Amino acid sequence: MTEVSGSAQGAPYLRIERLVKQFGSFTALKDISLQIQPGEFVCFLGPSGCGKTTLLRAIAGLDIQTSGRIFQAGKEISTLPASKRDFGIVFQSYALFPNLTVEANVAYGLVSRGGVSKVEVKTRVADLLQLVGMPEAARKYPAQLSGGQQQRVALARALALSPGLLLLDEPLSALDARVRAHLRGEIRHLHQRLKITTIMVTHDQEEALTMADRIVVMNQGVIEQVGTPTEVYRKPSSAFVADFVGTTNFLPALVTGPATVRYAGIDLSCELDIRPGVGHDVTLAVRPEDIVVRGVTAGTPNSFTAHVADVEFLGSFCRVELKVSGGASNLLADFSINLVRDLAISEGMDLMLAMPPERLRVFPRAPQLP
């Protein structure tokens, strides 16, 4: 069973217990349990087909789970239809009514629910459009708006009924990079202002790292890891997480002691999170930015010499490809532009490097990894 508790104290706002979802013989969600605290911004992150959207749709009641239970604000909602659940949702495709004005789109839920006067509806819509920075667009139609503007309208519509839970299903993936970066900041600031419990599905690691309070990394219908962006990035719990979130060097290594492994004939000190015996094959993982070159001497822990095979300019930093004698594959290191300039790092030279023990992760040898 994949079970994860909330990170804060007190009763969770959303509690998922042993959720399973099957489509015929295919199991999309495999015994998932998760707790989300009031006011949290949580991202479901993973590759296509990992189950993240299926989990979101189960929470919304759009696809009822095969088994398991869901509680929201202390009330079981496991079998309630979507219309009886307390949430607002924003889809990737915006899903605006093309024949209605922006004002009418935002007001749709309020009007459909009834019991709200026209004056109250108009005031609420005006407030929401102001909130998302589009007060001047009330009389326009969706076709007259850019993709980013349409997504703002969809967000305003989702918030119209003051839901307890906001669900965002890949809301930025249809936008170009510049608009996407701008809108993710706006959504994050809006969340901080409203304090509404929010779940966002994304396959974009950068979105998850910059927006979420906690990230739920999913793979093949299970939860691989739950943690803050810093925890998930700095201390991935599996080789899959290390590979999916950020760039990582995966190096074949051999356990040579209680806190040492050997890579390419080099004995490296590390913190072994697993307990394989001496002589076992493992996978050593290190981020490119964690490879150190400035100030390294022969006496620096985990120091070794490597040959610079290539230097790739990437704007604010350079990605340096390093050939380690005896290594099965080249090592990638990310160095700042200033460091590359100061040390005159160039193709063909040899460098003294170090991999700090606290920055190394050790995983069982995975078949798909070196």
C-alpha positions in Angstrom: 0.0 0.0 0.0 1.2 3.5 -0.8 0.4 5.6 2.3 1.5 9.1 2.9 0.5 11.4 5.7 0.1 15.2 5.7 3.1 17.3 6.6 1.2 19.6 9.0 -0.5 19.0 12.4 -4.3 18.7 12.7 -7.0 17.0 10.8 -6.4 16.8 7.0 -8.8 18.6 4.7 -8.7 15.7 2.2 -8.0 12.1 3.1 -7.7 9.3 0.6 -7.7 5.8 1.9 -6.5 2.7 -0.1 -7.8 4.0 -3.4 -7.9 1.6 -6.4 -9.1 2.4 -9.9 -9.4 -0.2 -12.6 -10.3 0.1 -16.2 -11.1 -3.5 -17.2 -7.9 -5.5 -16.5 -5.7 -2.4 -16.2 -5.1 -1.0 -12.7 -4.6 2.7 -13.0 -4.3 3.4 -9.3 -2.9 0.8 -6.9 -3.9 1.1 -3.2 -3.1 4.8 -2.8 -3.5 6.6 0.5 -2.8 10.3 0.9 -3.6 13.2 3.3 -3.7 16.9 2.2 -3.8 19.6 4.8 -6.1 22.7 4.7 -4.7 25.4 2.5 -2.0 23.3 1.0 -0.9 23.6 -2.6 -0.1 20.1 -3.7 1.1 19.0 -7.2 0.6 15.5 -8.6 3.7 15.1 -10.7 4.6 12.3 -13.1 4.9 11.1 -16.7 1.9 10.4 -18.9 0.0 7.4 -17.8 1.2 7.4 -14.2 -2.3 7.8 -12.8 -2.1 11.5 -11.7 -5.1 12.6 -13.7 -7.1 9.5 -12.8 -6.5 10.3 -9.1 -7.7 13.9 -9.6 -10.8 12.7 -11.4 -11.5 10.3 -8.6 -11.3 13.1 -6.1 -13.7 15.2 -8.2 -16.1 12.3 -8.7 -15.7 12.4 -12.5 -14.4 8.8 -12.4 -15.5 6.9 -9.3 -12.8 4.7 -7.8 -13.1 0.9 -7.9 -12.4 0.6 -4.2 -11.2 2.8 -1.4 -12.6 5.9 0.3 -12.2 9.7 0.1 -13.0 12.2 2.8 -13.2 16.0 2.4 -13.5 18.2 5.5 -14.3 15.2 7.6 -17.2 14.0 5.4 -17.0 10.9 3.2 -17.5 11.8 -0.4 -16.5 8.4 -1.9 -19.7 7.7 -3.8 -21.0 11.3 -4.3 -21.6 12.4 -7.8 -19.4 15.3 -9.0 -22.3 17.8 -8.7 -22.6 17.1 -4.9 -18.9 17.6 -4.2 -17.3 20.9 -3.1 -14.7 21.8 -5.7 -13.9 24.0 -8.6 -11.9 22.7 -11.5 -9.8 24.1 -14.3 -9.0 22.0 -17.3 -6.1 22.2 -19.8 -8.5 23.0 -22.6 -10.1 25.9 -20.6 -13.6 24.5 -21.4 -15.2 27.9 -21.8 -18.6 28.3 -23.5 -17.7 30.0 -26.8 -21.2 31.5 -27.2 -21.1 33.2 -23.8 -19.3 36.3 -22.8 -16.6 36.2 -20.2 -19.0 37.6 -17.7 -21.6 34.9 -18.5 -19.0 32.2 -18.4 -17.8 33.2 -14.9 -21.4 33.6 -13.7 -22.6 30.3 -15.1 -22.2 28.3 -11.9 -23.8 31.0 -9.8 -26.8 31.3 -12.1 -27.2 27.5 -12.4 -27.2 27.0 -8.7 -30.0 29.6 -8.2 -30.9 31.6 -5.1 -28.5 34.4 -6.0 -29.8 37.8 -7.1 -28.7 39.4 -10.4 -27.0 42.2 -8.4 -25.0 39.7 -6.3 -24.0 37.7 -9.4 -22.8 40.8 -11.1 -20.8 42.0 -8.1 -19.3 38.5 -7.6 -18.3 38.3 -11.2 -16.7 41.7 -11.2 -14.8 40.9 -8.1 -13.5 37.6 -9.6 -12.4 39.3 -12.8 -10.6 41.9 -10.8 -9.0 39.1 -8.8 -7.6 37.5 -12.0 -6.6 40.8 -13.5 -9.2 40.9 -16.3 -11.8 43.5 -15.2 -12.0 45.0 -18.7 -12.8 41.7 -20.4 -16.4 41.1 -19.1 -18.1 41.7 -22.5 -15.6 39.9 -24.6 -16.0 36.4 -26.0 -13.5 33.6 -25.5 -12.4 33.7 -29.1 -11.3 37.3 -28.6 -8.9 36.3 -25.8 -5.4 34.8 -25.8 -4.8 31.4 -24.3 -3.5 32.9 -21.0 -6.5 35.2 -20.8 -8.9 32.3 -21.3 -7.2 30.3 -18.6 -7.6 33.3 -16.2 -11.3 33.3 -17.0 -11.5 29.5 -16.4 -9.8 30.1 -13.1 -12.3 32.8 -12.1 -15.2 30.6 -13.1 -13.8 27.7 -10.9 -13.6 30.1 -8.0 -17.1 31.6 -8.5 -18.9 29.3 -6.0 -16.1 29.7 -3.3 -15.2 26.0 -3.4 -13.3 24.4 -0.6 -11.1 22.6 -3.0 -9.5 23.9 -6.3 -8.5 21.2 -8.8 -6.2 22.2 -11.7 -5.7 19.6 -14.5 -2.6 20.5 -16.5 -3.9 24.1 -16.6 -0.7 25.6 -18.2 0.4 23.0 -20.6 -1.3 24.5 -23.7 0.4 27.9 -23.2 3.7 29.0 -24.6 6.7 29.1 -22.3 6.7 32.8 -21.4 2.9 32.9 -20.7 3.2 29.7 -18.7 5.9 31.1 -16.5 4.0 34.3 -15.8 0.7 32.5 -15.1 2.2 30.0 -12.7 3.4 32.9 -10.6 0.0 34.5 -10.7 -1.7 31.2 -9.7 0.7 30.8 -6.8 0.1 34.4 -5.6 -3.6 33.9 -5.9 -3.4 30.7 -3.8 -1.4 32.5 -1.1 -4.0 35.2 -1.0 -7.1 32.9 -0.9 -5.6 30.0 1.1 -7.8 27.6 -0.8 -6.7 23.9 -0.7 -5.4 23.3 -4.2 -4.3 20.2 -6.2 -2.6 20.6 -9.5 -1.8 17.8 -12.0 1.3 18.4 -14.0 4.1 16.5 -15.9 6.3 19.6 -15.7 8.8 19.4 -12.9 9.6 23.1 -13.1 5.9 23.9 -12.4 5.8 21.5 -9.5 9.1 22.8 -8.0 8.1 26.5 -8.2 4.4 26.2 -7.2 3.8 23.4 -4.7 4.0 23.3 -1.0 4.3 19.5 -1.4 4.9 17.3 -4.5 3.3 13.9 -4.9 5.5 12.0 -7.4 3.6 9.2 -9.2 4.7 6.3 -11.3 2.7 3.5 -12.8 -0.3 4.0 -10.4 1.6 4.3 -7.2 3.1 7.2 -5.2 6.9 7.1 -5.3 7.5 10.0 -3.0 5.8 12.9 -1.2 7.7 15.9 0.1 8.5 19.5 -0.2 10.1 20.6 -3.5 13.5 20.8 -1.7 13.0 17.3 -0.2 12.0 15.7 -3.5 14.9 17.4 -5.4 17.7 17.0 -2.8 16.7 13.7 -1.3 14.9 11.6 -4.0 13.6 8.4 -2.5 14.2 6.3 -5.6 16.1 6.3 -8.9 12.9 7.1 -10.7 12.3 10.3 -8.7 16.0 11.3 -9.2 15.7 10.8 -12.9 12.3 12.4 -13.4 12.8 15.5 -11.2 15.9 17.3 -12.5 19.0 16.0 -14.2 21.0 13.3 -12.6 24.1 11.3 -13.3 23.5 7.6 -12.7 26.8 5.7 -12.2 27.3 2.0 -11.7 29.1 1.4 -8.4 30.0 -1.4 -6.0 29.6 -1.3 -2.2 33.1 -1.6 -0.6 32.2 -0.7 3.0 29.5 0.5 5.4 29.8 4.0 4.0 31.8 3.6 0.8 31.2 2.7 -2.8 33.6 2.3 -5.7 33.0 4.0 -9.0 35.5 3.7 -11.9 38.1 2.4 -9.5 37.6 5.4 -7.1 36.5 4.8 -3.6 33.8 7.3 -2.6 32.4 8.1 0.8 28.7 8.4 0.9 25.6 8.1 3.1 24.1 4.7 2.3 20.3 4.9 2.6 20.0 1.3 1.6 21.7 -1.6 3.3 23.3 -3.8 0.7 26.2 -5.9 1.8 29.8 -5.4 0.6 30.2 -6.6 -2.9 26.7 -5.7 -4.1 26.1 -3.6 -7.2 24.3 -0.3 -6.7 23.5 2.8 -8.7 25.2 6.0 -7.5 23.3 9.2 -8.3 24.7 12.8 -8.3 23.3 16.0 -9.6 25.5 17.8 -12.2 25.5 21.0 -10.1 26.7 19.0 -7.0 30.1 18.2 -8.7 32.7 20.6 -7.2 35.8 22.0 -8.9 36.8 25.2 -7.1 39.2 24.8 -4.3 39.5 21.0 -4.7 42.9 19.4 -3.9 44.1 15.9 -3.6 43.1 15.9 0.1 39.5 16.8 -0.6 37.0 14.0 0.2 35.9 12.1 -2.9 38.3 14.0 -5.2 39.5 12.6 -8.5 40.7 13.8 -11.9 38.6 13.8 -15.1 39.2 14.9 -18.7 36.9 17.6 -20.2 35.3 16.1 -23.3 32.9 18.9 -24.1 31.7 22.2 -22.9 28.1 23.3 -23.7 27.1 26.9 -23.2 23.6 27.1 -21.7 23.2 30.8 -20.9 23.7 31.2 -17.2 25.8 28.1 -16.8 27.9 25.6 -18.8 27.2 21.9 -18.9 30.6 20.1 -19.0 31.0 16.6 -20.1 33.7 14.8 -18.2 35.5 11.6 -19.1 36.5 9.6 -16.0 39.2 6.9 -16.6 37.5 3.5 -16.2 34.0 5.0 -16.3 31.4 3.3 -18.5 29.9 6.7 -19.5 30.8 10.3 -19.3 29.9 12.5 -16.2 27.9 15.7 -16.6 28.8 18.7 -14.4 27.1 22.1 -14.3 29.4 25.1 -13.7 28.6 28.7 -13.5 29.8 31.0 -16.3 32.0 32.8 -13.8 33.7 29.6 -12.7 34.3 28.5 -16.3 35.8 31.9 -17.0 37.9 32.1 -13.8 39.3 28.5 -14.2 39.5 28.8 -18.0 37.7 25.5 -18.3 37.9 24.2 -21.9 37.7 21.1 -23.9 40.7 18.9 -23.7 42.0 19.9 -20.2 42.1 17.8 -17.0 40.3 18.9 -13.9 40.5 17.9 -10.2 36.9 17.3 -9.1 35.1 16.2 -6.0 31.6 14.8 -5.3 30.7 15.8 -1.7 29.6 12.7 0.3 26.4 14.4 1.5 25.3 15.1 -2.1 25.5 11.5 -3.2 22.5 9.1 -3.3 22.7 5.4 -3.5 20.0 3.2 -5.0 19.6 -0.5 -5.7 20.9 -1.3 -9.2 17.9 -0.7 -11.5 17.7 -2.7 -14.8 17.1 0.5 -16.8 20.0 2.4 -15.3 23.7 1.9 -15.8 
